Amino acid sequence: MAPEFCALDDIYEITLRSQQLATPPSAPSTEAQFPPSRQPENGRTGLLATFGYISAVLSLFIVPEIFGSAAILLGAYVWRKEQGNRGLTIVILGIAFMLIGLVFTAYFALIDLIPS
């Protein structure tokens, strides 16, 4: 039997493996586990939030079907784009004010039909 000789590359590879086994495994990165938080966009969403509040209030008095729906859509967009509850507040106000506006317009439209 002929003796087996190790090449320098084999020695280097064995040394690397022993160093990798000797070092403790690093902690898993938290960046991959959690999605990045959404940063608020103050420019465009702030303007859309203002329009949402205005259309929610207008739905109490003028065409609640249109302005209430606009408030709900604008609130949903702001809720999606921002981190916070401003959009959810606009959606809830849009639904509530639209329903109250529908009752008001039905009452004032039917008040003329009631005989005095």
C-alpha positions as CSV (number, residue, x, y, z in Angstrom):
1,M,0.0,0.0,0.0
2,A,1.2,3.4,-0.9
3,P,1.0,6.1,1.6
4,E,-1.6,8.8,0.9
5,F,-0.5,12.4,1.0
6,C,-2.8,15.4,1.6
7,A,-2.6,18.3,-0.7
8,L,-2.5,21.8,0.7
9,D,-6.0,22.4,-0.5
10,D,-7.3,19.5,1.5
11,I,-5.6,20.8,4.6
12,Y,-7.1,24.3,4.0
13,E,-10.6,22.8,3.5
14,I,-10.3,20.7,6.7
15,T,-9.2,23.9,8.6
16,L,-12.1,25.9,7.3
17,R,-14.6,23.1,8.3
18,S,-13.2,23.0,11.8
19,Q,-13.4,26.7,12.2
20,Q,-17.0,26.7,11.0
21,L,-17.9,24.0,13.5
22,A,-16.1,25.8,16.3
23,T,-18.0,29.1,15.9
24,P,-21.5,29.2,17.4
25,P,-24.3,29.7,14.9
26,S,-25.4,33.3,14.6
27,A,-28.8,34.4,15.7
28,P,-31.4,34.4,12.9
29,S,-32.0,37.9,11.6
30,T,-35.2,39.5,12.6
31,E,-35.4,41.4,9.3
32,A,-36.8,38.4,7.4
33,Q,-39.3,37.5,10.1
34,F,-41.2,40.8,10.4
35,P,-42.4,42.9,7.5
36,P,-41.2,46.5,7.4
37,S,-43.5,48.9,9.1
38,R,-45.4,51.3,6.9
39,Q,-44.2,54.8,7.1
40,P,-46.9,57.5,7.1
41,E,-47.2,59.5,3.9
42,N,-48.1,62.9,5.2
43,G,-48.4,64.7,1.8
44,R,-51.0,63.0,-0.3
45,T,-52.7,60.9,2.4
46,G,-53.1,63.9,4.6
47,L,-55.0,65.7,1.9
48,L,-57.1,62.6,1.1
49,A,-57.9,62.3,4.8
50,T,-59.0,65.9,5.0
51,F,-61.3,65.3,1.9
52,G,-62.6,62.1,3.7
53,Y,-63.6,64.1,6.8
54,I,-65.2,66.8,4.7
55,S,-67.2,64.4,2.6
56,A,-68.3,62.5,5.7
57,V,-69.7,65.7,7.2
58,L,-71.3,66.7,3.9
59,S,-73.0,63.3,3.8
60,L,-75.2,64.4,6.7
61,F,-76.8,67.2,4.6
62,I,-76.2,66.7,0.9
63,V,-76.6,63.5,-1.1
64,P,-75.5,61.0,1.6
65,E,-75.2,58.2,-0.9
66,I,-72.4,60.0,-2.8
67,F,-70.5,61.8,-0.1
68,G,-70.8,58.9,2.4
69,S,-69.4,56.5,-0.2
70,A,-66.6,58.9,-1.1
71,A,-65.7,59.2,2.6
72,I,-65.6,55.4,3.0
73,L,-63.4,55.0,-0.1
74,L,-61.0,57.8,1.0
75,G,-60.9,56.4,4.5
76,A,-60.1,52.9,3.2
77,Y,-57.3,54.3,1.0
78,V,-55.8,56.3,3.9
79,W,-56.1,53.3,6.3
80,R,-54.2,51.2,3.8
81,K,-51.4,53.6,3.2
82,E,-50.8,54.9,6.7
83,Q,-49.9,53.2,10.0
84,G,-52.6,54.4,12.4
85,N,-56.3,54.7,12.9
86,R,-57.1,57.9,11.0
87,G,-58.3,56.0,8.0
88,L,-60.5,53.6,10.1
89,T,-62.0,56.7,11.8
90,I,-62.9,58.1,8.4
91,V,-64.5,54.9,7.3
92,I,-66.6,54.6,10.5
93,L,-67.6,58.3,10.3
94,G,-68.5,57.8,6.6
95,I,-70.8,54.9,7.4
96,A,-72.4,56.5,10.4
97,F,-73.0,59.9,8.8
98,M,-74.3,58.3,5.6
99,L,-76.9,56.4,7.6
100,I,-77.9,59.4,9.6
101,G,-78.0,61.5,6.4
102,L,-80.3,59.0,4.8
103,V,-82.7,59.2,7.7
104,F,-82.6,63.0,7.7
105,T,-83.2,63.2,3.9
106,A,-86.0,60.7,4.2
107,Y,-87.6,62.6,7.1
108,F,-87.4,66.0,5.4
109,A,-88.6,64.6,2.1
110,L,-91.6,63.0,3.6
111,I,-92.6,65.8,6.0
112,D,-94.2,67.6,3.1
113,L,-96.4,64.6,2.3
114,I,-97.9,64.5,5.8
115,P,-101.2,66.4,5.9
116,S,-101.4,69.1,8.5
